[in-house]
Amino acid sequence: MRRGSIVANPVLVGAVTTLVVIVAVFLAYNANNGLPFVPTRELNVRLPNGAELVKGNEVREGGYRIGVVSEMKPVMLGDGSVGAQLKLKLDKKAGSIPVDSSAIIRPRSALGLKYVELTKGSSSTTIPDGGTLPVSQTSQEVELDQVYNIFDQKTRSASQVNLKEFGNAFVGRGSDLNLTIQELPKAFRLLTSVMRNLADPRTQLSNFFRQLDITAGIVAPVSAINAHLFTTMANTFAAIVRNPRALQDTIAKGPSTEAVGTTSFRIQIPFLRDTAAFSKDLTRATAQLRPTLPVLNSALRIGIPVTRRSVALYPELQDALNALLDLAQTPTTNAALRGLTATVATLQPTLRYLGPFVTVCNTWNTFWGWLSEHVSVPVPQGTAEHAAILAGDNQNNGFGNMGAAVPANGEGVVPNSGPPQYFHGDPYGHAVDANGNANCIFGQRGYIRKAFHFGDQFWKNPNGTPRFQIVEDTPLTNTLGYRVGPTYKTYVNGHGQGLNTDHVPPGETFTSEAGGISPKIPALMP
């Protein structure tokens, strides 16, 4: 019995065909990830950026495909920036990868398709399976679109202007161009040494262009002003051209002017040296100028209008200064100044004694205040002085007696003629003590009788006790311990309540007693 052929069974043929198609589709779908059953190894490659690579891009060596890009992810590079890490699936037949190998991203077509070109090194040490090729051994080429991006609208417009201006510059200058080309070989021979010096790293040519860039950035805001300056300079040069004789005369005087300037510079050297030292010292002061500028600006803002208004004062000030000059040149001025000096020297002890009565005790203002009250009695004609007529007792050296020889002391009182009289006053009232502290005795109210010790026997009784019982102003004491009268505003807890101070103001010379004598206040006896 004959068996049937396999091709005679349509079901079996269809099943085989379907299986072949499925296997082909599977192989095509996974081709980008490597063919199955082909042994591979992995290599990680780090790049500054992904360079528009995608999963499935080829890896080539010498133009032959040796693997594919199976994965790409962002990673943190050693300098802190974010780069890309490729995972390459390489065929085993590609062999091991030396550690000094390199990789570069190249374009596969003009449409943007890329591939990784791997160049093996010569080191005997190899990168293990799954190892990493560092970013320092990878690079990528300049893309065509990056080159085209140079020519943006601004660059294209500038190129058009350059071509137009260069065209205008070369029109009709063919002979000059020929002469230039003829002389260029000589210039190049001389230029070789110049270029060699410029190429030397010690020349720092790159820093020169960097500084030019900074200078251009600084000049850019004032470019319009500079353009106006060049226009004005053109007008100046045009004026010079119209009168060449004047320019010749100016140049002719140049040598003599330069000779004088050279001599002057020799004399100026010490001044310039001192100016340099002063500028160095001034640097520290200018550092403090910035915080004070707001205050100075405010002062200038206020001072400028005042200065403008002061112009009208200048003629009068000139007259005053002229009068002062005439006074200084008058022969009698020196004699008058000598007399004034003698007067001041004579009055100085008195003024030094009286000064604290004004600056500390306020006696001057108090006197006029009380005086106005003293003459305030209303009368038909206006005001009159307050007065009270008191009849005193009949005693020796009383207030009503004529020719009293000593102060009233309650001596020799006639019986039933009135109470005894005692001198009312303070014979040793001072504005300040020897240290300048307030001691404003005069003008106190309230009186107590005190016995005063004096050295002379005339002032003592036969038994040696003080003879005189003198009514003294009540000594008031404030919290600072100074004896003060009502003309002085007392201090509370050390804080003033008025214009007075508890001490002679700083800078004021004083003496506590007329004539510059230190005070000798007698001891008080009860």
Secondary structure in CASP SS format (residue, H / E / C, confidence):
PFRMAT SS
TARGET T0000
AUTHOR 0000-0000-0000
METHOD secondary structure of the structure
MODEL  1
M C 1.00
R C 1.00
R C 1.00
G C 1.00
S C 1.00
I H 1.00
V H 1.00
A H 1.00
N C 1.00
P H 1.00
V H 1.00
L H 1.00
V H 1.00
G H 1.00
A H 1.00
V H 1.00
T H 1.00
T H 1.00
L H 1.00
V H 1.00
V H 1.00
I H 1.00
V H 1.00
A H 1.00
V H 1.00
F H 1.00
L H 1.00
A H 1.00
Y H 1.00
N C 1.00
A H 1.00
N H 1.00
N H 1.00
G C 1.00
L C 1.00
P C 1.00
F C 1.00
V C 1.00
P C 1.00
T E 1.00
R E 1.00
E E 1.00
L E 1.00
N E 1.00
V E 1.00
R E 1.00
L E 1.00
P C 1.00
N C 1.00
G C 1.00
A C 1.00
E C 1.00
L C 1.00
V C 1.00
K C 1.00
G C 1.00
N C 1.00
E E 1.00
V E 1.00
R E 1.00
E E 1.00
G C 1.00
G C 1.00
Y E 1.00
R E 1.00
I E 1.00
G E 1.00
V E 1.00
V E 1.00
S E 1.00
E E 1.00
M E 1.00
K E 1.00
P E 1.00
V E 1.00
M E 1.00
L C 1.00
G C 1.00
D C 1.00
G C 1.00
S C 1.00
V E 1.00
G E 1.00
A E 1.00
Q E 1.00
L E 1.00
K E 1.00
L E 1.00
K E 1.00
L E 1.00
D E 1.00
K H 1.00
K H 1.00
A H 1.00
G C 1.00
S C 1.00
I E 1.00
P E 1.00
V C 1.00
D C 1.00
S C 1.00
S E 1.00
A E 1.00
I E 1.00
I E 1.00
R E 1.00
P E 1.00
R C 1.00
S C 1.00
A C 1.00
L C 1.00
G C 1.00
L C 1.00
K E 1.00
Y E 1.00
V E 1.00
E E 1.00
L E 1.00
T E 1.00
K C 1.00
G C 1.00
S C 1.00
S C 1.00
S C 1.00
T C 1.00
T E 1.00
I E 1.00
P C 1.00
D C 1.00
G C 1.00
G C 1.00
T E 1.00
L E 1.00
P C 1.00
V H 1.00
S H 1.00
Q H 1.00
T E 1.00
S E 1.00
Q E 1.00
E C 1.00
V C 1.00
E C 1.00
L H 1.00
D H 1.00
Q H 1.00
V H 1.00
Y H 1.00
N H 1.00
I C 1.00
F C 1.00
D C 1.00
Q H 1.00
K H 1.00
T H 1.00
R H 1.00
S H 1.00
A H 1.00
S H 1.00
Q H 1.00
V H 1.00
N H 1.00
L H 1.00
K H 1.00
E H 1.00
F H 1.00
G H 1.00
N H 1.00
A H 1.00
F H 1.00
V C 1.00
G C 1.00
R C 1.00
G H 1.00
S H 1.00
D H 1.00
L H 1.00
N H 1.00
L H 1.00
T H 1.00
I H 1.00
Q H 1.00
E H 1.00
L H 1.00
P H 1.00
K H 1.00
A H 1.00
F H 1.00
R H 1.00
L H 1.00
L H 1.00
T H 1.00
S H 1.00
V H 1.00
M H 1.00
R H 1.00
N H 1.00
L H 1.00
A H 1.00
D C 1.00
P H 1.00
R H 1.00
T H 1.00
Q C 1.00
L H 1.00
S H 1.00
N H 1.00
F H 1.00
F H 1.00
R H 1.00
Q H 1.00
L H 1.00
D H 1.00
I H 1.00
T H 1.00
A H 1.00
G H 1.00
I H 1.00
V H 1.00
A H 1.00
P H 1.00
V H 1.00
S H 1.00
A H 1.00
I H 1.00
N H 1.00
A H 1.00
H H 1.00
L H 1.00
F H 1.00
T H 1.00
T H 1.00
M H 1.00
A H 1.00
N H 1.00
T H 1.00
F H 1.00
A H 1.00
A H 1.00
I H 1.00
V H 1.00
R H 1.00
N C 1.00
P H 1.00
R H 1.00
A H 1.00
L H 1.00
Q H 1.00
D H 1.00
T H 1.00
I H 1.00
A H 1.00
K C 1.00
G H 1.00
P H 1.00
S H 1.00
T H 1.00
E H 1.00
A H 1.00
V H 1.00
G H 1.00
T H 1.00
T H 1.00
S H 1.00
F H 1.00
R H 1.00
I H 1.00
Q H 1.00
I H 1.00
P H 1.00
F H 1.00
L H 1.00
R H 1.00
D H 1.00
T H 1.00
A H 1.00
A H 1.00
F H 1.00
S H 1.00
K H 1.00
D H 1.00
L H 1.00
T H 1.00
R H 1.00
A H 1.00
T H 1.00
A H 1.00
Q C 1.00
L H 1.00
R H 1.00
P H 1.00
T H 1.00
L H 1.00
P H 1.00
V H 1.00
L H 1.00
N H 1.00
S H 1.00
A H 1.00
L H 1.00
R H 1.00
I H 1.00
G H 1.00
I H 1.00
P H 1.00
V H 1.00
T H 1.00
R H 1.00
R H 1.00
S H 1.00
V C 1.00
A C 1.00
L H 1.00
Y H 1.00
P H 1.00
E H 1.00
L H 1.00
Q H 1.00
D H 1.00
A H 1.00
L H 1.00
N H 1.00
A H 1.00
L H 1.00
L H 1.00
D H 1.00
L H 1.00
A H 1.00
Q H 1.00
T C 1.00
P H 1.00
T H 1.00
T H 1.00
N H 1.00
A H 1.00
A H 1.00
L H 1.00
R H 1.00
G H 1.00
L H 1.00
T H 1.00
A H 1.00
T H 1.00
V H 1.00
A H 1.00
T H 1.00
L H 1.00
Q H 1.00
P H 1.00
T H 1.00
L H 1.00
R H 1.00
Y H 1.00
L H 1.00
G H 1.00
P H 1.00
F H 1.00
V H 1.00
T H 1.00
V C 1.00
C C 1.00
N C 1.00
T H 1.00
W H 1.00
N H 1.00
T H 1.00
F H 1.00
W H 1.00
G H 1.00
W H 1.00
L H 1.00
S H 1.00
E H 1.00
H H 1.00
V C 1.00
S C 1.00
V E 1.00
P E 1.00
V E 1.00
P C 1.00
Q C 1.00
G E 1.00
T E 1.00
A E 1.00
E C 1.00
H C 1.00
A C 1.00
A C 1.00
I C 1.00
L C 1.00
A C 1.00
G C 1.00
D C 1.00
N C 1.00
Q C 1.00
N C 1.00
N C 1.00
G C 1.00
F C 1.00
G C 1.00
N C 1.00
M C 1.00
G C 1.00
A C 1.00
A C 1.00
V C 1.00
P C 1.00
A C 1.00
N E 1.00
G C 1.00
E C 1.00
G C 1.00
V C 1.00
V C 1.00
P C 1.00
N C 1.00
S C 1.00
G C 1.00
P C 1.00
P C 1.00
Q C 1.00
Y E 1.00
F C 1.00
H E 1.00
G C 1.00
D C 1.00
P C 1.00
Y C 1.00
G C 1.00
H E 1.00
A C 1.00
V E 1.00
D C 1.00
A C 1.00
N C 1.00
G C 1.00
N E 1.00
A E 1.00
N C 1.00
C E 1.00
I C 1.00
F C 1.00
G C 1.00
Q C 1.00
R C 1.00
G C 1.00
Y E 1.00
I E 1.00
R E 1.00
K E 1.00
A E 1.00
F E 1.00
H C 1.00
F C 1.00
G C 1.00
D C 1.00
Q H 1.00
F H 1.00
W H 1.00
K E 1.00
N C 1.00
P C 1.00
N C 1.00
G C 1.00
T C 1.00
P E 1.00
R C 1.00
F C 1.00
Q E 1.00
I E 1.00
V E 1.00
E E 1.00
D E 1.00
T C 1.00
P C 1.00
L E 1.00
T E 1.00
N C 1.00
T C 1.00
L C 1.00
G C 1.00
Y C 1.00
R E 1.00
V E 1.00
G C 1.00
P C 1.00
T C 1.00
Y C 1.00
K C 1.00
T C 1.00
Y C 1.00
V E 1.00
N C 1.00
G C 1.00
H E 1.00
G C 1.00
Q C 1.00
G C 1.00
L C 1.00
N C 1.00
T C 1.00
D C 1.00
H E 1.00
V C 1.00
P C 1.00
P C 1.00
G C 1.00
E C 1.00
T C 1.00
F C 1.00
T C 1.00
S C 1.00
E C 1.00
A H 1.00
G H 1.00
G H 1.00
I C 1.00
S C 1.00
P C 1.00
K C 1.00
I C 1.00
P C 1.00
A C 1.00
L E 1.00
M E 1.00
P C 1.00
END
